[in-house]
């Protein structure tokens, strides 16, 4: 038992004598662990950013298609054709036109 106590005491004395090196080693280990954690977080955030940019690109393409579709649906000739065929509308004759003026 006495031998173990002496060994533990010697180890503590040696650590105390080389305290600067021990602190420096712990600082290096802490820095290494911090680097690992920050690198992992950066990779995770970068992967999420890439995923969101992909979704953004998909939405941009869908938006362009919708704008093209809206422009196609709003063309005057198409509206005119639908009015003539489905609604059976026709352009009034000049004598049938009535002008209303606001006071």
Buried (B, 14 or more C-beta within 10 A) or exposed (E): EEEEEEEEEEEEEEEEEEEEEEEEEEEEEEEEEEEEEEEEEEEEEEEEEEEEEEEEEEEEEEEEEEEEEEEEEEEEEEEEEEEEEEEEEEEEEEEEEEEEEEE
